[in-house]
């Protein structure tokens, strides 16, 4: 082993910083975290606790006996589902549900996302991206993570709770559309949210009213980073199949379906700005600009957007606002 120039005391201090998470930043993940070490220890103990393993080697049996009490105490001290009283459900999807929860000891209210574990490497990566964005994204426009933990079947993300609901719910409450001035307000805040997210090196890939929350003061919070992806050094995403909601998906994301060469295909932050333009249209018109009875029909209109993008004659919007929407599509 190579002899290091740093003294032992300095290296021990660095190890402590790594384990306590003091070195983590959006640009640099720690070598290993305290939670990772505890998870690994728990898995090791559970595997060694199997009766067959203990019979196989007396050292394994001694290990289990020696650390039985310590492991029990660690389980009690770590954040777990019993710390929370689960209230009403506020969201659900293919991979899990979101509930309002109350921390039993303090009475603090949070939103808790429960995610079923899969043996799918791509989705597991997305869960890690989602956690890292909320944990490291020190932005007033992004939803923050307060705690994360897991059990044998689920991952749990405990996040800030925003009582204003989502932007889709707001549209329903006001009759389907907003005045242009209100739409501009929310779009401006969404641009700030995307700027922070892109600055962290991520692209959201699923910007839509359902994924935009409103806090108690009415300000916007971008959420649901389950489809987010890390941008490569060239500023493009080239990993995994295209994702997103059909009505809001960008043409360049669809084009990746036809490009079989991973080295030459890819898309960047422009896909989020396409969704921004779709949202700008929906907020004032009351429906997305590209609709169809099937996903294929919607995708066809998106690919042919120069011809299929139309504005109702009875809707009064400023030239600047209409130009903003058209520019979003003309950039692609």
Rosetta blueprint (number, residue, H / E / L):
1 X L
2 X L
3 X L
4 X L
5 X L
6 X L
7 X L
8 X H
9 X H
10 X H
11 X H
12 X H
13 X H
14 X H
15 X H
16 X H
17 X H
18 X H
19 X H
20 X H
21 X L
22 X L
23 X L
24 X L
25 X L
26 X L
27 X L
28 X L
29 X L
30 X L
31 X L
32 X L
33 X L
34 X H
35 X H
36 X H
37 X H
38 X H
39 X H
40 X H
41 X H
42 X H
43 X H
44 X H
45 X H
46 X H
47 X H
48 X H
49 X L
50 X L
51 X H
52 X H
53 X H
54 X H
55 X H
56 X H
57 X L
58 X H
59 X H
60 X H
61 X H
62 X H
63 X H
64 X H
65 X H
66 X H
67 X H
68 X H
69 X H
70 X H
71 X H
72 X H
73 X H
74 X H
75 X H
76 X H
77 X H
78 X L
79 X L
80 X L
81 X H
82 X H
83 X H
84 X E
85 X E
86 X E
87 X E
88 X E
89 X E
90 X E
91 X E
92 X E
93 X E
94 X L
95 X L
96 X E
97 X E
98 X E
99 X E
100 X E
101 X E
102 X E
103 X E
104 X L
105 X L
106 X L
107 X L
108 X L
109 X E
110 X E
111 X E
112 X E
113 X E
114 X E
115 X E
116 X E
117 X L
118 X L
119 X L
120 X L
121 X H
122 X H
123 X H
124 X H
125 X H
126 X H
127 X H
128 X H
129 X H
130 X H
131 X H
132 X H
133 X H
134 X H
135 X H
136 X H
137 X L
138 X L
139 X L
140 X L
141 X L
142 X E
143 X L
144 X L
145 X E
146 X E
147 X E
148 X E
149 X E
150 X E
151 X L
152 X L
153 X L
154 X E
155 X E
156 X E
157 X E
158 X E
159 X E
160 X E
161 X L
162 X L
163 X L
164 X L
165 X L
166 X E
167 X H
168 X H
169 X H
170 X H
171 X H
172 X H
173 X H
174 X L
175 X L
176 X L
177 X L
178 X L
179 X L
180 X H
181 X H
182 X H
183 X H
184 X H
185 X H
186 X H
187 X H
188 X H
189 X H
190 X H
191 X H
192 X H
193 X H
194 X H
195 X H
196 X H
197 X H
198 X H
199 X H
200 X L
201 X L
202 X E
203 X E
204 X L
205 X L
206 X L
207 X L
208 X L
209 X H
210 X H
211 X H
212 X E
213 X E
214 X E
215 X L
216 X L
217 X L
218 X L
219 X L
220 X E
221 X E
222 X E
223 X L
224 X L
225 X L
226 X L
227 X L
228 X L
229 X E
230 X E
231 X L
232 X L
233 X L
234 X L
235 X L
236 X L
237 X E
238 X L
239 X L
240 X L
241 X L
242 X L
243 X L
244 X L
245 X L
246 X H
247 X H
248 X H
249 X L
250 X L
251 X H
252 X H
253 X H
254 X H
255 X H
256 X L
257 X L
258 X L
259 X L
260 X L
261 X L
262 X L
263 X L
264 X L
265 X L
266 X L
267 X E
268 X L
269 X L
270 X H
271 X H
272 X H
273 X H
274 X H
275 X H
276 X H
277 X H
278 X H
279 X H
280 X H
281 X H
282 X H
283 X H
284 X H
285 X H
286 X L
287 X L
288 X L
289 X L
290 X L
291 X L
292 X L
293 X L
294 X L
295 X H
296 X H
297 X H
298 X H
299 X H
300 X H
301 X H
302 X H
303 X H
304 X L
305 X H
306 X H
307 X H
308 X H
309 X L
310 X L
311 X L
312 X L
313 X L
314 X L
315 X L
316 X L
317 X L
318 X L
319 X H
320 X H
321 X H
322 X H
323 X H
324 X H
325 X H
326 X H
327 X H
328 X H
329 X H
330 X H
331 X L
332 X L
